[in-house]
Amino acid sequence: MRTPTLHELAHALDREEAITATFPGLFPPAEGLDPEMYPTEEDRRNETFARACEDGPTAQGLERAFESACNLPVLPSADRYVADAVFIGHTDVPVLVDGFTASPGAPVELLLPERTYVGGVTGDADGLLLLTVTYVELARVAYATLHRITLPDGAIVGSWRLPLEGVSELSGQVYRRDGGPPVVRLVNGAGETATYTLDEASGTFRELPLDAPASADSGGVVTHGTFWYISSATDTGLALRGVRVADGAPVAAPALTGSWFTLWDATPAGDALLVLDENELLLVDLASGATTPVDRPGSVLDVDLVGWLDDQHLLFGARAHTIGWAHRMNGYARYDREAGAWALSEDPCGADAPWRTVLSAGAAWIVNVEGTDSGGQQVLLRPLTLPA
């Protein structure tokens, strides 16, 4: 059942059985809501209950796994009530398999120049690609540079300055890929975007001609020579677009439209894209446009995709985040595509989440960024050992 359907059914259940009125301590009024749509405290409590229900019963098993792994006291929570009293006897829950070990190694330090800040990072078969933004002293105008970093030594073996520069604000991202030239998107202070591809051999950038403006914060991925991105220039909302990296020719894309979604990754075979659509995680077949839901642990875990470990398994960074739940932990979650099962890392109790975790040549690396006394940043790279 789709998330919006569960959400609306929860509203109806609450109106019928007065659940939030009976248990106000479990369901505090939701914050940040439109006061015209939710004028009363009762309305806002009802929204809290609906949000707790919308993820389905999977959330409960993952919450209890966190409590057990981290030796936490069992606290009353909205999610626990929902699992025990709403989804009674529900058996269609993905099996939570035994945990796995994710062990960080010693860090490799990479010191950036003054007034230089990390914009984005991704991994590929040759190491890491790190995008930085440097601000020129006094003038405060910025330029961006793409760096090639080898692993495990953390050495910068190539740096290429992008053509777009001289603007007061600049941000960007470099997109994960399965081979071929990297793609970088830059965004200036006005929200205008420019997308480039790099020929590493010659060190030259070429701007990709997109047939519609790219949404600045909706992700992108390069697979089998095509850059897939999200465009906001449609009458119906966002749309999926594709452009061939070699010559800039447009590529036909499935008709996937909506008010909000993010493009996360492609399958290793390159035949489907992984898309976060509102609160749903979907595999979108590039040939047919058919969508297949990927079970997602919803509000218990905020999951950030790391990538495909192999054809069958996805690795996510996981942060505990539940309605009415005081605990916050950080770890990793692995999803088995065939079994539809989630596994949590055995040590999900860390206090601080890494800035990014990326995959390079089948190995995982934690990337953290820290400020320095000189006004720059230091990048710390740590190998993450995962089971085979």
C-alpha angles and dihedrals in degrees: 000000000000120000096245090053093054090046094055093043088054090055090053092047092051093050090050099045103024092230098161091046090053095045105029092155091063095048113044116186111280114247132225096033128144104265091213092056094039105030099158136054088240090058091051093048089051089054091052090054093048091051091050089053099043096078094057127224097310091086093065096059092049093049091052090047089056091048091051096044093049097039091238127166112256107251127193109253143168091249093052092051092047092052094046101039108024107035093043114176092358109162102171093093120129111251113257101224125205115293124260133220120253108181121184117216132210115305126252111213124221116184117204125207122263117290090013119128135184115254102176145333138203137171133230139165092288099050129268134338112210123192116204134183119212124197117211114231117262096352090064092208118142141220131187130227131192116213130197111217123191123215144261092010096051093225121160105229099170138021126186125185115221121233096238109085144126095070126129095232129028136171134160152157137231114216130229115249143181096224137315127072119337120247124220128190121200127194124197128208092272092057093252115145135210123188123206138180123208131221099208093194094060097025093231129137125214123194115236113229104229115198090217133022113274119238106246099223106029101093132236142212139206116219132160091352096308127110110214118198143160121255125200095194099101134102092234099047130261123006137190116246136181134202128184108241096211097059108002094247115154118251123212111254132197115264097257110155134162146132095269136005140141129219109226111170149320128251115260089253090053093230098114140030126225109228131181104216110188099303096339127094111215138183108217116202108224094208101047104017090232115151126218119193117234110209109247127194091231122196096359091066129030098208126201115193116242096176147258114318088192138330091296109034133065123196121212134182106234132205123183111239120156136161108260094001118122099198123098120187136162130214142112135290126200123204123206105210096199098045095036088226133141126213125191123214113256092243107046094144102094118133098220128049118220116250091237139348115204137180123233123178091339094310126108123230130190113220119199127175124208132180121245133214090246093063097258134094136258121216117211117200119195126179114233114212113215130180117265 
